[in-house]
Amino acid sequence: MRTSRSKLWGGRFTKKTDPFVERFTSSISVDYRLARYDLEGSIAHAKMLGRCGIVSRAESRRLVRGLARILRSIERGAWAPDPTAEDIHTQIQQTLEKLLGSVARKLQTARSRNDQVALDLRLYCRDAATTLATAIRSVQRALVKLAATYRGVVIPGYTHLQRAQPILLAHQLLAYVEMLERDVERLQDARKRIDVLPLGAGALAGTSLPIDRRYVAKLLKFPRIAENSIDAVSDRDFALELVSVLAMLGIHLSRFAEDVILWTTEEFGILSLDDAFATGSSLMPQKKNPDVLELIRGQAGLLVGGLTAFLTMMKGLPLSYNRDLQWDKRFVFSAVEASHDALTVLERLVRHVEVRADRVTRLLKDDTLCATDLAEYLVERGVPFADAHGIVGNVVAAAERRGKRLGELTLSELQQFSPRFDRRALALFDPKRSVERKRSFGSTNPRLVRQALERWEQRLRSS
């Protein structure tokens, strides 16, 4: 058992920490993920101490070399968290003392664990935002490629899970590309709040020693420095914002997963999953289950739940630092790792999806999909839309009573409801014609969708 004096805070304590308290307060099993960032921050801090004459330049160089040696061992995979260490900062400090002796104890000069951990978490979140944006781009590219491959395929579009109007499959896939683009933008915007240097705030009040925070910010590539030392150590808005962005990303991925789950059922039959991205049943040999997509859909609940828990934890904390904040990293790490895993597997799954053209044709036989086209045709011939809507509604109801599809109605039958119908109306019950008739920017018109695909292909090549 380590003595209290071996801890970074142990000077005024005369008793060993209770073993259960040791286990309860230890965070090493979680915050070991911050090891690289802790070392990068410590190297910058050691350089600043030497530059400012707070430690000698020789001592500064020794500290930097020792920290760099530990960092290299992490990069080689030769480092592991010590389960007996209180936290990652303590483990690194103890390792450094073994390497350098007493000079290592000068590293904590003008620094508290409060501003140290705030720095580490910001460095982690900054990298995570960049990595996740890159992973989202990969999913976008996969979706654009799938949309381009099947750019001419028309499917039923749905509202309220009821068949609504014909659309291009590519148009719906691009809807998710747009959705994911907002997630990228939110990550990029969140970086502005992440990219603030807290180091130099000390425990909460700053320090009387002549440190140079601007120099540290330059070394660590922070464009801004926290202007209030109390806020610097207690602020977790940046982490909350990242978790919030990832909760919304999780919702978007869940919605896409739900569409694909539905589309791969025999009832819809629009898509087919590759065997490498499906599982079977232990009882029913015929089953091919979309478990990957179901896990992504379920994971959204964990992301939203983590955000809710994080917000709840933060809501009553007085200024400045409180140990409650030890839990923040669990929410951040969980959200980042889960999101990255989901994006990685989804990108691979999308690249192996196939469209079942024969089943899509069957779905398009429901020509009530073109009822809106019939109403808009009447509008083109001078009928107010509210009246046209009612007329076509009566046409649909009459066809149902007569056991006919809309396309099977004759011109004379249509003219029973409005004399404005002519022979051109009979050609409207064609899903491909329906999408071609769309004119508005952003619609499912094939020409406009092709232009959108080209824009996205160019945009994703340069990002």
GIJOVEN-V912319 format. One line per field, one symbol per residue. phi: phi as a letter, one per 40 degrees, with the letter a starting at -180 (. if undefined). A space follows every 50 residues. Layout:
phi: ???
//
This chain:
phi: .cccccccbcdccbbccddccdccccbccbcdccdcccccccccccccdc ccgcbcccccccccccccccccccccgcbaccccccaccccccccccccb gcccccccdgabcccccccdccccccccccccccccdccdcccccccccb cccbbccbbfgbdbacacddccccccccccccccccccccdccccbccch cgcabgaccccbccccdcccgccbbdcbcccdcbcbdcccccccdcccdc ccccccdcdcdcccccccgcbbccdcbbbbbcbbcccbbcddcccccccd ccccccccccdccccbcccbcbcdcccdcdccccccccccccccccdccc cbcbccdcccdcccccccdcccccccccccbgcdddccdcccdccccccc ccgbcdcccccccccccacccbcccccccbdccdccccbcdgccddcccc ccccccccccccb
//
